Amino acid sequence: MAGEGWTQRKTTALLVLQDGSVIEGYGLGAEGSVEGEVCFNTALTGYQEILTDPSYARQIVTFTFPHIGNVGANPDDHEDLTPANSCGAVGAIFRADVTAPSNYRSAGPLDTWLKARGVIALSGIDTRALTAHIRENGMPNAVIAHSASGEFDLDALKAKAKAWSGLVGLDLAKDVAVGQSAVWKETPWIWDKGYADIDAPRYKIVAIDFGTKRNILRLMSGLGAEVIVVPPTASAEEILAHAPDGVFLSNGPGDPAATGDYVVPTIRKLIEADVPLFGICLGHQMLALALGAKTEKMHQGHHGANHPVKDFTTNKVEIVSMNHGFAVAADSLPAGVEETHRSLFDGSNCGLRLSGKPVFSVQHHPEASPGPQDSHYLFQRFIDMIEENRAKRAA
């Protein structure tokens, strides 16, 4: 899968697939080797937000857009809550060499940023061929390795790739989430001004962090909410002790069934308490599990910023951002649980709501970052639900 037209030079990076296939390229970022699941992302912009999305933990992202890195990197575009912990993708694969940054927001080159985060990257391969391989064969387990000397123990790398068990059955939320409760007040970014803090919050929302993105919290703060972020192990009693107007179930990495082992009982108690609930991505999947549905591993997953989804509650089609390798099995939704959104790419479930309860969720990422803002209305829907619940309790 070597890129056509590349000048021959020393191989300094390898992608070793679980089946023993070896793809040679040129390394950048951190040196070393790490195992992960290889996926592809079709977004045209926002590589920094993608690589810092905690939902990509233990994944190696292949970018289908060929020119990655020419806008550099900056401290404002991180999506993980704790950049020092480098929660996000463990590897990245690019078609073209990374060029010098040429953007006024850049604080430095991508290569330097990747090194600081410990992300191993590889360039100079035919990413179209790799993407086609994933589409035909599914997301492979692999090892990505970078050595400036060009020296590798290929047998050891093949053994490492073959031995890694993959994401099925893997709970990663505890690895990427906050360790203790924290208050979030930052509002969305405004051009030429940056971020600000909410002055007088009108709502209190508890966000259960399974690997949440910053822009999700910003959009809730931008609508007047003080957000209390709690670890995934927080109990229903601890969450309700904050007297929240609503509870948010965040996105995150890994197998929802594995994380659901300890989170599903909490979600069920919150539903019984009649507190408004809104879930995104992994939060959507675990809400479905709590309601009696099932989740399943996808063949190639959905990763990108150009996915069409239909909202059956409005009969409108939205172009959305997605990042998930597991999905809710639509045919497993029990009575009383309505499918609200569906992917127009493959017909997979992308949303649900619980009849008679202030509970709903979506599979896609309405906060985008990167991607279109077609689904920002879902945050207002959550706030409207909170207002309706307040009025109901006051009556």
C-alpha positions, 0 to 999 in steps of 0.5 A: 500500500505504499503511496504512488510517486513517493521518493524512495527513502528509509522506512521509519514506521510500520503498520502491522495488521493482525493477519500479518500484513505489513505496511511501510511508511515514514514516521512522525510523532512519538517513537515506539509501538502501540496496539489498537484498532484501525479505523478511517475518518472521512472528515476534511477538517478538525484533525486535532479535535479528532485525535483528542476525542477520548472516544478514539482511545485504543484506536489508530485513525486513518485520515482519508483526507490527504493533507493533514497537519498544514494548519498546525496545532494549538491549545484551544482545539483539544477535546479531552478534558485532561490533555496532560493524560493524552486521552484519545487516539493512540496512532494516526495515519496520513497520506501526505507528508506533514508540511509547515503550519500555515494558519494564524491560530497555529501554536506549533507544528503537528509533529511536535504536538504529536510527540508531546501527546505520545501519539505515533503517526505514519505517513506516505502510504496509500490511505485509499487502499487501506480504507478499502481494506477496512470497508471490505474486511472490517476494522483490524487490530494492529500495531503502529510502530515508529523508529527513527533508525528504521530498525524493527523487530518485525516478529515481535510486532506481528506477535503483538498485533496477533495477541491483542484482543481488541475492543470487544469486552473492553471497558475504557471509560475509567481510563479516560474519564475524570477521577473526581467531580468538577464544575464546568462553566466554559461556553462555546468559542467565539471567533476572535474572542475565544472562550468565556465562562457562564455568568449566571447559570439557570440550570444545573446538569450533572454529566457522567463522564465516560470520555466526554468532549469539551464542546458538548459541555460548552454547548450546555453551558452556552444555554445557561447550564452549570455542568457538574462532571462526575466519574463513570463510577458515580452512584445514582445517589451521589448524582441525585445529591447534586439536585440536578435539573438534568443528567447527561450521559457522555460519549466515550470509548470501548465496548458499551456492554463492558462499561454498562456492567456497572453503569446500567444499574445507575442509569435505571435508578436515574430513570426511576427518579424522573430526572431528564436524561440525555445521552450521546454516543456511548451514553446512547448505547448504555441508555439502550442497554438500561432500557433492555436493548442490545448493542453490537460491534459494527463492521467498519464503524462510523467515523466522519463529519458527513453522515446523513441521519434522519430525525423522525421527530422532525422528518428532517435529514441532518448531516452529522459527525459520528465516531463509533464502532458499536451500535444499538441493535434497532430490532432489540428496542423493547416496547415503549422505546421509540427509534427517533433517528436512523443512519441513511448510510446503513440504516443503523439506529441513531437515536431513541426516546422513552415513552412517558419519560423525559429520556432521549439519546442519539448515537451521533455527535450533535456538538460536532467539533469537527463537523456540521452544526445541523444537530445543535438543536438537540441541546435546546431540546434537552433544555426544553425538557428540563423546563417542562419537567420543572413546570410539571413538578411545580404544578 
